[in-house]
């Protein structure tokens, strides 16, 4: 029987990462565009859109613990978590298509449709992404291998982010022939099909190596009791809530920032001087030469600036991800995560001091923010897997999915609050989608939501992290202790004790199953 710390192949790491690429095609769209979609495309008032995002998102958030209980108690020949990735693949794609459709209903009908489809999407997302995330905690018992898996996973997530934040608006304009309403529907259909295929690949290429013994399984009451006593879990829950409030708030505000704050004349000159316009002209000419006349980059300056802004940041995040594993192996996940957040938050605050015409400074700040924020991205989910190990170490029971479900609950709360804040802040500061030039008050609100507000929530996230106790030394201690338990259990199976002998602690050990 192979050790649960065996090296994971590159094929399996890539296969696993494709699941996150698929999920993030939808997740990144929710973070960056759901408020914009509701206010500017489906024409729902900002305050109402805020209520839909918050109410629907919170409903989905409270489903996560239920899904965690279900996943931890799923037993199939494929494992506990892999089957859910397969079972939810098609519903996930369908829910995404419906959520970004624009049926011609009355104002009240639009609100009902938007709420119903948003709730459906977040419920399916929970049923898919919770088992998917939990899977990383049972593919291997090695924390270094988990760091590596996380690096692959979040490189894929960054590719999704690049596609969404850089290309979604241009693709919507191209596929819709200038009509964003039509274009959004076509693009989301394409993403849904890609996502279904990738989820199936994830199911086929991954393997669960760590599963609890039948006599180790706990009751729901025991799971909840373990969570309430797990201080690292409580601290990480706080970290995640405020981190995703921040991510959703700033990410959802980018499109308004370029549409209504950044000076278009200065932006156009900047794009011309750095050669971006020349590059796009050459790209368009190449498309025409091969007969793709419909795939012309939109001429809207704000869309081009927004796309390049996100492209540079995403590339820098990927660079940060590449360095994260090496740093985590040396100083520990907690320290990498903490300092990455602190430095990236400092650059986020710097947006407040950028004038509308200071386009170069705006891009430089985003590049530096992306570089340091990228260090934190793989660490988050690897740290949650460590929390699951901590729970097993302390309680002698493995409850991977309930821990991940609680964390994804925090993610959903953060996403809901952050998305609602985007629409709510716009409504509070008087945003009107039908006007070409927003009022000074509205522009100030957009500026604050890009700088001061997310810095505050970043700071709260760091405050919770200060009380997270799993540092580098404890990581090593937990890994060694759990590995020793697992090997002892295997030895006990190979050399069974006499029937009259009771082996203390035998019920607390995990073993590997061969699939």
LOSEBA-474729 format. One line per 10 residues: their letters; for each residue x, y, z of C-alpha. Coordinates in nm, 4 decimals. Each point is the difference from the previous one (the first is absolute). Layout:
BEGIN
a	X Y Z ~ ...;
//
This chain:
BEGIN
xxxxxxxxxx	0.0000 0.0000 0.0000 ~ 0.1442 0.3371 -0.0994 ~ 0.0485 0.2790 0.2524 ~ -0.2542 0.2762 0.0207 ~ 0.2886 0.2436 -0.0450 ~ 0.0951 -0.1368 -0.3426 ~ 0.0972 0.2541 -0.2628 ~ -0.2948 0.1165 -0.2080 ~ 0.0568 -0.0177 -0.3763 ~ -0.0055 0.3065 -0.2212;
xxxxxxxxxx	-0.2926 -0.1497 -0.1943 ~ -0.2070 -0.0273 0.3174 ~ 0.0921 0.3512 0.1108 ~ -0.0992 0.1421 -0.3387 ~ -0.3186 -0.2065 -0.0055 ~ -0.0938 0.1280 0.3435 ~ 0.0817 0.3598 -0.0942 ~ -0.2334 -0.0118 -0.3019 ~ -0.2917 -0.0265 0.2429 ~ 0.0935 0.3348 0.1500;
xxxxxxxxxx	0.0413 0.1508 -0.3441 ~ -0.3538 -0.1126 -0.0814 ~ -0.1491 0.1254 0.3266 ~ 0.1784 0.3333 -0.0243 ~ -0.1397 0.0752 -0.3428 ~ -0.3248 0.0462 0.1927 ~ 0.1330 0.1108 0.3384 ~ 0.2172 0.2768 -0.1470 ~ -0.2943 0.1180 -0.2081 ~ -0.2119 0.0254 0.3142;
xxxxxxxxxx	0.2695 0.1971 0.1816 ~ 0.0832 0.2369 -0.2819 ~ -0.3225 0.0420 -0.1946 ~ -0.3165 -0.1056 0.1803 ~ -0.0759 0.3520 0.1264 ~ 0.0839 0.1464 -0.3415 ~ -0.2114 -0.2661 -0.1716 ~ -0.3031 0.0754 0.2157 ~ 0.0267 0.3824 -0.0106 ~ 0.1287 0.0727 -0.3502;
xxxxxxxxxx	-0.1143 -0.3009 -0.2057 ~ -0.3155 -0.1386 0.1611 ~ -0.0995 0.3502 0.1195 ~ -0.0773 -0.0839 0.3630 ~ 0.0313 0.2982 0.2396 ~ 0.3274 -0.0029 0.2017 ~ -0.1695 -0.0263 0.3408 ~ -0.2140 -0.2915 -0.1179 ~ 0.3031 -0.1685 -0.1583 ~ 0.1803 0.0365 0.3329;
xxxxxxxxxx	-0.2860 -0.1757 0.1795 ~ -0.0033 -0.2851 -0.2544 ~ 0.3744 -0.0584 0.0279 ~ -0.0047 0.0116 0.3788 ~ -0.3178 -0.1997 0.0563 ~ 0.0714 -0.2648 -0.2613 ~ 0.3610 -0.0325 0.1030 ~ -0.0789 -0.0390 0.3697 ~ -0.2564 -0.2696 -0.0811 ~ 0.2704 -0.1877 -0.1854;
xxxxxxxxxx	0.2493 0.0597 0.2806 ~ -0.2190 -0.1685 0.2599 ~ -0.0310 -0.3019 -0.2282 ~ 0.3758 -0.0624 0.0258 ~ 0.0025 -0.1657 0.3453 ~ -0.2818 -0.2281 -0.1167 ~ 0.2011 -0.0889 -0.3091 ~ 0.3052 -0.0638 0.2170 ~ -0.1926 -0.2467 0.2136 ~ -0.1302 -0.1745 -0.3124;
xxxxxxxxxx	0.3426 -0.0176 -0.1665 ~ 0.1760 -0.1351 0.3096 ~ -0.2585 -0.2785 0.0122 ~ 0.0107 -0.0861 -0.3697 ~ 0.1500 -0.3422 -0.0644 ~ 0.0457 -0.1331 -0.3531 ~ 0.2549 -0.2099 -0.1822 ~ 0.1370 0.3297 -0.1382 ~ 0.0457 0.1534 0.3434 ~ -0.1828 0.2698 0.1938;
xxxxxxxxxx	0.0687 0.3156 -0.1978 ~ 0.0854 -0.0921 -0.3597 ~ -0.3564 -0.1176 -0.0795 ~ -0.1447 0.3405 0.0821 ~ 0.2298 0.1647 -0.2542 ~ -0.1491 -0.2325 -0.2632 ~ -0.3633 0.0135 0.1178 ~ -0.0124 0.3814 0.0053 ~ 0.1863 0.0690 -0.3253 ~ -0.3060 0.0389 -0.2251;
xxxxxxxxxx	-0.2210 0.1766 0.2617 ~ 0.2839 0.2476 0.0571 ~ 0.0186 0.0859 -0.3692 ~ -0.3782 0.0316 -0.0281 ~ -0.0255 0.2253 0.3055 ~ 0.2642 0.2346 -0.1431 ~ -0.1845 0.0321 -0.3310 ~ -0.3293 0.0779 0.1760 ~ 0.1532 0.2513 0.2431 ~ 0.1398 0.2121 -0.2831;
xxxxxxxxxx	-0.3003 -0.0251 -0.2315 ~ -0.2169 0.3093 -0.0529 ~ -0.3622 -0.1050 -0.0653 ~ -0.2281 0.2922 -0.0825 ~ -0.2080 0.0082 0.3177 ~ -0.1677 0.2890 0.1800 ~ 0.2103 0.1868 0.2607 ~ -0.1441 -0.2219 0.2732 ~ 0.0449 -0.3108 -0.2131 ~ 0.3663 0.0886 -0.0554;
xxxxxxxxxx	0.0570 0.0244 0.3745 ~ -0.1657 -0.3362 0.0664 ~ 0.1902 -0.1661 -0.2854 ~ 0.3342 0.1493 0.1083 ~ -0.0486 -0.1104 0.3611 ~ -0.1128 -0.3527 -0.0919 ~ 0.2849 -0.0634 -0.2444 ~ 0.2597 0.1551 0.2320 ~ -0.1098 -0.2256 0.2873 ~ 0.0060 -0.3037 -0.2323;
xxxxxxxxxx	0.3525 0.0873 -0.1120 ~ 0.1435 0.0448 0.3496 ~ -0.1627 -0.3229 0.1217 ~ 0.1479 -0.2018 -0.2858 ~ 0.3323 0.1771 0.0501 ~ 0.0018 -0.1215 0.3629 ~ -0.0853 -0.3560 -0.0996 ~ 0.2857 0.0056 -0.2513 ~ 0.2746 0.2112 0.1487 ~ -0.0153 -0.1189 0.3585;
xxxxxxxxxx	0.0773 -0.3649 -0.0888 ~ 0.2512 0.1227 -0.2583 ~ 0.1853 0.2082 0.2607 ~ -0.0204 -0.2810 0.2566 ~ 0.1579 -0.2355 -0.2520 ~ 0.3348 0.1795 0.0347 ~ 0.0064 -0.0967 0.3675 ~ -0.0269 -0.3728 -0.0715 ~ 0.2164 -0.0377 -0.3100 ~ 0.3142 -0.0078 0.2188;
xxxxxxxxxx	0.1092 0.0323 0.3612 ~ 0.3140 0.1952 -0.0933 ~ -0.0225 0.3722 0.0659 ~ 0.2725 0.0689 -0.2581 ~ -0.1983 -0.1930 -0.2601 ~ -0.3065 0.2019 0.0970 ~ 0.1968 0.3201 -0.0528 ~ 0.0878 -0.1295 -0.3469 ~ -0.3606 -0.1015 -0.0772 ~ -0.1177 0.3431 0.1134;
xxxxxxxxxx	0.2542 0.1698 -0.2253 ~ -0.1295 -0.1948 -0.3015 ~ -0.3595 0.0616 0.1015 ~ 0.0331 0.3722 0.0371 ~ 0.2077 0.0431 -0.3120 ~ -0.3063 -0.1440 -0.1745 ~ -0.2202 0.2357 0.1997 ~ 0.2118 0.2922 -0.1191 ~ -0.0435 -0.1132 -0.3582 ~ -0.3749 0.0138 0.0589;
xxxxxxxxxx	0.0356 0.3406 0.1580 ~ 0.1969 0.1177 -0.3025 ~ -0.2692 -0.1255 -0.2355 ~ -0.2832 0.1595 0.1991 ~ 0.1503 0.3312 0.0994 ~ 0.1950 0.0587 -0.3201 ~ -0.2080 -0.1583 -0.2737 ~ -0.3608 -0.0314 0.1174 ~ -0.1129 0.3524 -0.0887 ~ 0.1764 0.0015 -0.3388;
xxxxxxxxxx	-0.1374 -0.3483 -0.0748 ~ -0.3504 0.1112 0.0997 ~ 0.0250 0.2920 -0.2417 ~ 0.1427 -0.2209 -0.2769 ~ -0.2487 -0.2869 0.0354 ~ -0.2877 0.2421 0.0469 ~ 0.1084 0.2186 -0.2950 ~ 0.0183 0.2963 0.2367 ~ -0.3006 -0.1104 0.2092 ~ 0.1227 -0.0991 0.3481;
xxxxxxxxxx	-0.3336 -0.1603 0.0844 ~ 0.0223 -0.2513 -0.2823 ~ 0.3735 -0.0386 0.0433 ~ -0.0151 -0.0882 0.3698 ~ -0.2415 -0.2852 -0.0697 ~ 0.2186 -0.1482 -0.2746 ~ 0.3220 0.0298 0.1988 ~ -0.1493 -0.1630 0.3102 ~ -0.1307 -0.2877 -0.2108 ~ 0.3499 -0.0559 -0.1345;
xxxxxxxxxx	0.1478 0.0118 0.3521 ~ -0.2627 -0.2458 0.1248 ~ 0.0905 -0.2584 -0.2652 ~ 0.3723 0.0358 0.0726 ~ -0.0690 -0.0318 0.3721 ~ -0.1966 -0.3234 -0.0370 ~ 0.2828 -0.1614 -0.1984 ~ 0.2657 0.1116 0.2514 ~ -0.1960 -0.1280 0.3005 ~ -0.0224 -0.3417 -0.1635;
xxxxxxxxxx	0.3772 0.0034 -0.0583 ~ 0.0556 0.0855 0.3674 ~ -0.2132 -0.2956 0.1045 ~ 0.1874 -0.2400 -0.2296 ~ 0.3559 0.1048 0.0893 ~ -0.0068 0.0397 0.3797 ~ 0.0170 -0.2500 0.2855 ~ -0.1031 0.0078 0.3668 ~ 0.2722 -0.1508 0.2187 ~ -0.1061 0.1027 0.3487;
xxxxxxxxxx	-0.3389 -0.1163 0.1256 ~ -0.1229 -0.0663 0.3536 ~ -0.0510 -0.3510 0.1298 ~ -0.3667 -0.0862 0.0480 ~ 0.0507 -0.0098 0.3749 ~ 0.1516 0.3492 -0.0120 ~ -0.3046 0.1740 -0.1448 ~ -0.1568 0.2593 0.2284 ~ -0.3528 0.1195 0.0535 ~ -0.1156 0.3432 -0.1153;
xxxxxxxxxx	-0.0005 0.1111 0.3632 ~ 0.3629 -0.1109 0.0398 ~ 0.0981 0.1805 -0.3223 ~ -0.1560 0.3249 0.1188 ~ 0.1519 -0.0407 0.3447 ~ 0.3440 -0.0533 -0.1544 ~ -0.0421 0.3136 -0.2104 ~ -0.1004 0.2158 0.2954 ~ 0.3183 -0.1033 0.1863 ~ 0.2281 0.0408 -0.3017;
xxxxxxxxxx	0.1540 0.3447 0.0459 ~ 0.1978 -0.0002 -0.3289 ~ -0.3281 -0.0755 -0.1793 ~ -0.1768 0.2897 0.1740 ~ 0.2808 0.2384 -0.0916 ~ 0.0114 -0.1171 -0.3615 ~ -0.3751 0.0453 -0.0253 ~ 0.0420 0.3655 0.0950 ~ 0.2905 0.0362 -0.2424 ~ -0.2011 -0.1428 -0.2870;
xxxxxxxxxx	-0.3143 0.2063 0.0605 ~ 0.1845 0.3316 -0.0105 ~ 0.2458 -0.1073 -0.2682 ~ -0.2823 -0.0821 -0.2411 ~ -0.1921 0.3128 0.0916 ~ 0.3134 0.1792 -0.1159 ~ 0.0512 -0.2048 -0.3162 ~ -0.3643 0.0292 -0.1035 ~ -0.0215 0.3706 0.0798 ~ 0.3099 0.1132 -0.1845;
xxxxxxxxxx	-0.0441 -0.2491 -0.2842 ~ -0.3608 0.1041 -0.0592 ~ 0.0938 0.3673 -0.0001 ~ 0.2742 -0.0184 -0.2669 ~ -0.2380 0.0243 -0.2939 ~ -0.1654 0.3126 0.1468 ~ 0.3425 0.1449 0.0833 ~ 0.1030 -0.0038 -0.3643 ~ -0.3434 0.0872 -0.1293 ~ -0.0584 0.3005 0.2266;
xxxxxxxxxx	0.3228 0.1061 0.1777 ~ 0.3069 -0.0383 -0.2223 ~ 0.0464 0.2839 -0.2511 ~ -0.0699 -0.1496 -0.3430 ~ 0.2156 0.2455 -0.1932 ~ 0.3030 -0.0680 0.2212 ~ -0.0734 -0.3710 -0.0102 ~ -0.0136 -0.0006 -0.3789 ~ 0.3328 0.1842 -0.0173 ~ 0.1540 -0.2469 0.2455;
xxxxxxxxxx	-0.1182 -0.3000 -0.2027 ~ 0.1408 0.1587 -0.3157 ~ 0.3385 0.0824 0.1566 ~ 0.0600 -0.3485 0.1414 ~ -0.0834 -0.1624 -0.3335 ~ -0.3246 -0.1657 0.1093 ~ -0.2037 0.1567 -0.2795 ~ 0.2576 -0.1054 -0.2578 ~ -0.0094 -0.3536 0.1353 ~ -0.3800 -0.0108 -0.0248;
xxxxxxxxxx	0.0081 0.1400 -0.3544 ~ 0.2420 -0.2755 -0.0993 ~ -0.2163 -0.2605 0.1713 ~ -0.3116 0.1220 -0.1807 ~ 0.1845 -0.0016 -0.3333 ~ 0.1129 -0.3591 0.0595 ~ -0.3585 -0.1058 0.0745 ~ -0.1234 0.1657 -0.3189 ~ 0.2723 -0.1705 -0.2031 ~ -0.1130 -0.3458 0.1106;
xxxxxxxxxx	-0.3665 0.0844 -0.0530 ~ -0.1083 0.0707 0.3600 ~ -0.1589 0.3354 -0.0782 ~ -0.2354 -0.0233 0.2998 ~ 0.2805 -0.0259 0.2553 ~ 0.1045 0.3639 0.0107 ~ 0.1148 0.1504 0.3313 ~ -0.2561 0.2602 0.1177 ~ 0.0949 0.3633 -0.0521 ~ -0.1244 0.1091 0.3436;
xxxxxxxxxx	0.2979 0.1505 0.1884 ~ -0.1338 -0.0825 0.3463 ~ -0.0399 -0.3669 -0.0955 ~ 0.3561 -0.0130 -0.1336 ~ 0.1401 0.1695 0.3103 ~ -0.1985 -0.2243 0.2315 ~ 0.1194 -0.3113 -0.1842 ~ 0.3684 0.0986 0.0024 ~ -0.0241 0.1067 0.3666 ~ -0.1274 -0.3450 0.0964;
xxxxxxxxxx	0.2370 -0.1817 -0.2358 ~ 0.3106 0.1504 0.1571 ~ -0.1268 -0.0639 0.3523 ~ -0.0872 -0.3615 -0.0788 ~ 0.3417 -0.0659 -0.1552 ~ 0.1615 0.1424 0.3132 ~ -0.2227 -0.2167 0.2208 ~ 0.1163 -0.3070 -0.1913 ~ 0.3607 0.1079 0.0603 ~ -0.0823 0.0350 0.3702;
xxxxxxxxxx	-0.1552 -0.3475 0.0033 ~ 0.3204 -0.1416 -0.1498 ~ 0.1987 0.1284 0.2994 ~ -0.2558 -0.0886 0.2658 ~ 0.0871 -0.3696 0.0419 ~ 0.3721 0.0678 0.0416 ~ -0.0672 0.2675 0.2608 ~ -0.2576 -0.2153 0.1805 ~ 0.2404 -0.2938 0.0205 ~ 0.2580 0.2311 0.1567;
xxxxxxxxxx	-0.1977 0.2218 0.2402 ~ -0.3468 -0.1556 0.0140 ~ -0.3350 0.0745 -0.1599 ~ -0.1194 0.2374 0.2707 ~ 0.2904 0.2425 -0.0383 ~ -0.0202 0.0013 -0.3804 ~ -0.3743 0.0620 0.0139 ~ 0.0242 0.2720 0.2661 ~ 0.2703 0.2092 -0.1635 ~ -0.1473 -0.0461 -0.3463;
xxxxxxxxxx	-0.3310 0.1444 0.1233 ~ 0.1638 0.2871 0.1901 ~ 0.2105 0.1146 -0.2953 ~ -0.2752 -0.0451 -0.2597 ~ -0.2429 0.1931 0.2237 ~ 0.2483 0.2868 0.0144 ~ 0.0017 0.0218 -0.3777 ~ -0.3807 -0.0269 -0.0074 ~ -0.0218 0.3095 0.2206 ~ 0.2294 0.1820 -0.2429;
xxxxxxxxxx	-0.2842 0.0178 -0.2550 ~ -0.1532 0.2733 0.2141 ~ 0.2915 0.2291 -0.0835 ~ -0.0120 -0.0621 -0.3767 ~ -0.1600 0.2779 -0.2053 ~ -0.2289 -0.0912 -0.2934 ~ 0.2713 0.0994 -0.2460 ~ 0.2879 -0.1762 0.1770 ~ -0.0452 -0.3101 -0.2147 ~ 0.3586 -0.1216 0.0289;
xxxxxxxxxx	-0.0139 0.0163 0.3793 ~ -0.3339 -0.1857 0.0029 ~ 0.1463 -0.2852 -0.2046 ~ 0.3203 -0.0137 0.2071 ~ -0.1939 -0.0246 0.3265 ~ -0.2108 -0.2847 -0.1380 ~ 0.3077 -0.1890 -0.1212 ~ 0.1658 0.0189 0.3432 ~ -0.3237 -0.0874 0.1767 ~ -0.0438 -0.3054 -0.2232;
xxxxxxxxxx	0.3558 -0.1223 0.0552 ~ -0.0294 -0.0125 0.3789 ~ -0.3610 -0.1151 0.0066 ~ 0.1007 -0.2906 -0.2232 ~ 0.2198 -0.1344 0.2806 ~ -0.3093 -0.0512 0.2162 ~ -0.2254 -0.1772 -0.2496 ~ 0.1288 -0.3608 0.0259 ~ 0.0570 0.0370 0.3735 ~ -0.3648 0.0475 0.0901;
xxxxxxxxxx	-0.1300 -0.3433 -0.0967 ~ 0.3188 -0.1759 0.1086 ~ -0.0472 0.1605 0.3432 ~ -0.3576 -0.1282 0.0152 ~ 0.1260 -0.3519 -0.0714 ~ 0.2442 0.0537 0.2872 ~ -0.2932 0.0944 0.2241 ~ -0.1625 -0.3335 -0.0892 ~ 0.3237 -0.1750 0.0998 ~ 0.0069 0.2006 0.3235;
xxxxxxxxxx	-0.3525 -0.1189 0.0794 ~ 0.0978 -0.3623 -0.0616 ~ 0.3165 0.0435 0.2067 ~ -0.1945 0.1387 0.2954 ~ -0.3223 -0.2023 -0.0232 ~ 0.1091 -0.3274 -0.1653 ~ -0.2782 0.0438 -0.2556 ~ 0.0214 0.1088 -0.3631 ~ -0.2722 0.2401 -0.1152 ~ 0.1427 0.1592 -0.3128;
xxxxxxxxxx	-0.3192 0.1123 -0.1718 ~ -0.1644 0.1568 0.3053 ~ 0.3112 0.2138 0.0511 ~ 0.0145 0.0984 -0.3664 ~ -0.3755 0.0616 -0.0002 ~ 0.0334 0.2411 0.2875 ~ 0.2767 0.1808 -0.1847 ~ -0.2001 0.0162 -0.3216 ~ -0.2868 0.1285 0.2138 ~ 0.2331 0.2868 0.0909;
xxxxxxxxxx	0.0922 0.0430 -0.3658 ~ -0.3677 0.0201 -0.0976 ~ -0.0730 0.2486 0.2778 ~ 0.2935 0.2125 -0.1119 ~ -0.0984 -0.0248 -0.3653 ~ -0.3603 0.0904 0.0812 ~ 0.0884 0.2938 0.2225 ~ 0.2682 0.1266 -0.2392 ~ -0.2223 -0.0301 -0.3070 ~ -0.2878 0.1635 0.1834;
xxxxxxxxxx	0.2326 0.2805 0.1093 ~ 0.0930 0.0718 -0.3626 ~ -0.3624 0.0534 -0.0989 ~ -0.0881 0.1570 0.3361 ~ 0.2842 0.2532 -0.0106 ~ -0.0943 0.0945 -0.3555 ~ -0.3607 0.0521 0.1083 ~ 0.1024 0.1939 0.3126 ~ 0.2226 0.2344 -0.2007 ~ -0.2658 0.0560 -0.2671;
xxxxxxxxxx	0.1169 -0.2151 -0.2906 ~ -0.2229 0.0262 -0.3097 ~ 0.0738 -0.2460 -0.2784 ~ -0.1834 0.2040 -0.2612 ~ 0.2288 0.3063 0.0220 ~ 0.3287 0.0382 -0.1856 ~ 0.1796 0.1989 0.2712 ~ -0.0571 -0.0857 0.3657 ~ -0.0212 0.2675 0.2704 ~ 0.3031 0.0944 0.2104;
xxxxxxxxxx	-0.1611 -0.1732 0.2968 ~ -0.0354 -0.3254 -0.1921 ~ 0.3587 0.0193 -0.1238 ~ 0.1198 0.0519 0.3580 ~ -0.1921 -0.3107 0.1068 ~ 0.1651 -0.2047 -0.2752 ~ 0.3419 0.1305 0.1052 ~ -0.0576 -0.0867 0.3670 ~ -0.1250 -0.3465 -0.0929 ~ 0.3227 -0.0593 -0.1947;
xxxxxxxxxx	0.2346 0.1121 0.2753 ~ -0.1054 0.0830 0.3555 ~ -0.2857 -0.2461 0.0486 ~ 0.1883 -0.3130 -0.1176 ~ 0.3046 0.1027 0.2042 ~ -0.2152 0.0007 0.3134 ~ -0.1312 -0.3507 -0.0682 ~ 0.3515 -0.1193 -0.0884 ~ 0.1178 0.1290 0.3389 ~ -0.2760 -0.1842 0.1863;
xxxxxxxxxx	0.0980 -0.3193 -0.1809 ~ 0.3614 0.0407 0.1159 ~ -0.1194 0.0627 0.3569 ~ -0.1661 -0.3438 0.0048 ~ 0.3145 -0.1551 -0.1454 ~ 0.2031 0.1237 0.2968 ~ -0.1810 -0.2566 0.2168 ~ 0.0471 -0.2910 -0.2435 ~ 0.2416 -0.2346 0.1795 ~ 0.1144 -0.2413 -0.2731;
xxxxxxxxxx	0.3477 0.1286 -0.0824 ~ 0.2834 -0.1809 -0.1782 ~ 0.1064 -0.1970 0.3092 ~ -0.3530 -0.1198 0.0712 ~ -0.0472 -0.0998 -0.3657 ~ 0.2969 -0.2361 0.0281 ~ -0.1139 -0.1325 0.3379 ~ -0.3518 -0.0796 -0.1243 ~ 0.1200 -0.1642 -0.3207 ~ 0.2439 -0.2272 0.1816;
xxxxxxxxxx	-0.2521 -0.0974 0.2678 ~ -0.2727 -0.0890 -0.2499 ~ 0.2367 -0.1926 -0.2242 ~ 0.1207 -0.2030 0.2994 ~ -0.3601 -0.0848 0.0938 ~ -0.0812 -0.1124 -0.3547 ~ 0.3026 -0.2285 -0.0219 ~ -0.0773 -0.1509 0.3391 ~ -0.3493 -0.0783 -0.1187 ~ 0.1362 -0.1730 -0.3091;
xxxxxxxxxx	0.2410 -0.2050 0.2100 ~ -0.2843 -0.1031 0.2263 ~ -0.1912 -0.1222 -0.3047 ~ 0.2951 -0.1985 -0.1267 ~ 0.0667 -0.1541 0.3406 ~ -0.3400 -0.0303 0.1682 ~ -0.0015 -0.0205 0.3770 ~ -0.1642 -0.2896 0.1908 ~ -0.3765 0.0202 0.0274 ~ 0.0208 0.0800 0.3699;
xxxxxxxxxx	0.2259 0.2972 -0.0547 ~ -0.1345 0.3544 -0.0275 ~ 0.2201 0.2505 -0.1790 ~ -0.0481 0.3502 0.1426 ~ -0.0322 0.2689 -0.2585 ~ -0.0686 -0.2436 -0.2832 ~ -0.3281 0.1699 -0.0786 ~ 0.1752 0.3296 -0.0612 ~ 0.2194 -0.0933 -0.2909 ~ -0.0424 0.0619 -0.3696;
xxxxx	0.0976 -0.2439 -0.2665 ~ 0.0426 0.0159 -0.3712 ~ -0.2329 -0.1728 -0.2380 ~ 0.1091 -0.1199 -0.3378 ~ -0.2375 0.1191 -0.2726;
//
